[in-house]
Amino acid sequence: MSSFLLFSYKGPVNFQIKKGLKHSVKKRVEIVTKSLLQQKRIHYIFDEMVSNVYEYYKKYDFYRETTSIKMHVKSQNTLEIVMSNVLGQADKKSFKGYIDFINSLNEVELRKFHRKKLNENIGLSDNAGVGLISIRRKSGNPIEYIFKKEQTKYIIFLKTIIKLKDE
């Protein structure tokens, strides 16, 4: 299988769009793998990425901001999801530190930290940070990122690589 673009979107993210994006990706993922387990894992990671943006935009009223999402099949066993979205200037340092921290954890430490965060957030609608941990755990790879400064805000580019296992 050669490299190709599986999915692409550029525009705002609100509840209806989020639902539509999830539906579109669900149909396209079947092209990449017949394994229902792998399809579920890809859907989960994609949903977490889009949900993180949606919740952040909702919290800061960034509904008109543009988000870009691309899913590339890079080889027979690698899927890459790249998402760019707005991040407030005040959040850059803590966001970077948090991603660096979860990327530094091994699998066991990550699982323990995930449980701890879930327990801390029981009953709260804001599960801040849990989605990034879930993305890291489900992908099995560090979350790559870069920031690009634009006036009073940053654009963050997140990249998650998902290894597709032969089944």
N, C-alpha and C positions, 0 to 999 in steps of 0.2 A: 504494500500500500504506500503510495507516495504522499508527500505533504500537501495538505489542502485546507482551505478555510471551511470550517463546519458551520459556524454561526457568527453573525455580526449584528450589532445594534449600536446606534448612537442617538441619544435623546434624553429626555427627562425620565425620572423613575418615580412613579406613584403606585398606588395599590393596584389599579387596573393594569397598568403596564407591567408591573411585576408578575401578575398572574399570566399575562400573555407571553412574557418572556419564558417563564417556566414551561408553559405548554409548548412553545416553539422548540425549545431545547430538548424536551422529552422526545419529540418525534425525530429529531436529528441524531440523537445519541444512538438510536437503534442502528444507524448506518455504521457506526464505529465498532460496536460490540453486540453480540447476541446474548451475552451473559447478563441475566437479569440482576445479579448481584453487582456487577460493575456499572450497569446502567443506573441502579439505585444510588451507588456511591457518587457518580458524576452528578446526578440530579441533586443530591444532598449538598455537595460542595458548591454547585452553581447557585442553589437556593440560598445558602448561607452568605455567599458573596453579595448577591442582589439584595437580600434582606438587610445585611449590614448597611449598605448604601441607603436603602429605603428608610430605615430607622434613623440613621444619622441625618438625612435630609429632612425628615419629619421633625426631628428635634430642633433643628436650626432653621427651619423654613427655607430650605434650599430647593424647593420643588422645581424651580425654573432652570436649575443648573443641568448641564449636559453630562451624561455618563456614557462611556464607550465600553463595549464588551466585545471581545473576540475570542472565539474558540478555534484553535488550530489543531489539526491532527498532524503531528510532526514526523511520526514514523508509525510503523505497524503497532507499536506498543506505547506510544506517548501522546497524550492529549494535553494541550497547554491552554489555560484560560488567562487572558489578560484583561484587566478592568481598570479604567481610569475614572476618577471621580474627584469632586471638590472636597477639600479638607480645610477647615478654618485654621488660620495661622496659629492661634493659641493651642491647637490640638496636635500640631506636628511633632513636637518633642516627645510628648507622652505616647503618641501613637507609634513613633519610631522605636522608643524604648520598649514598648510592650511587644511589638513584633520581634525585635531582637531577643527579648527575653524568651518568648515561646519558641523561637527558632533554636535557642541554645539548649533546650531541654531534650533529654533522650525520651524514648517511647514511654518508659515507666514513669518518669517524672512528669511528662506531659499528661498522662492519664490521671495521676494524682492531682495535679494542678486543675485539670478539667473538673474533676469531682468537687474539689474545694470551691471553685468558682460557681458551680451549679448549686451547691449547698448555701453559699453566701447570697445567691440571688433567688432563693425559693420564695415564691409569692410576688416577686417584683416583675413588672412588665418589661423593665429595662435589663436585659441580660448582657450588659456591656462586657465585651471581651470574650464571651463564651463562643461566639461565632467564629472568631479568628482561631481559637484553640481547636474547634471542630474541623475547620478547613485544614489546618496543619495536621491533625490526627488522621483525617480521612484520606488526605492526599499522600501521606507518608513522606512528604518532602517539605523543606523549609519554604516559607512564603517569601518570595523575592519582591522588592519594592524599590522605587525611586520617587523623589519629589521634584516637582517643577514649580517654581514660584511665579505667580501671576498676580500682580498688584497686592491686594490685601489678603490673598488666600493662596493655597497650594493646590496643585493637582497631584494626586498620588496615583501611581501606576502599580497595581498589584499583579503579580504573576504566580499562578499555581500550576505546577506540573503534576499530572496524574499518570502514573505508570499503569498501563493496561496489562493484566496478566493473561497469559494463554490459558484458555479453559476448553 
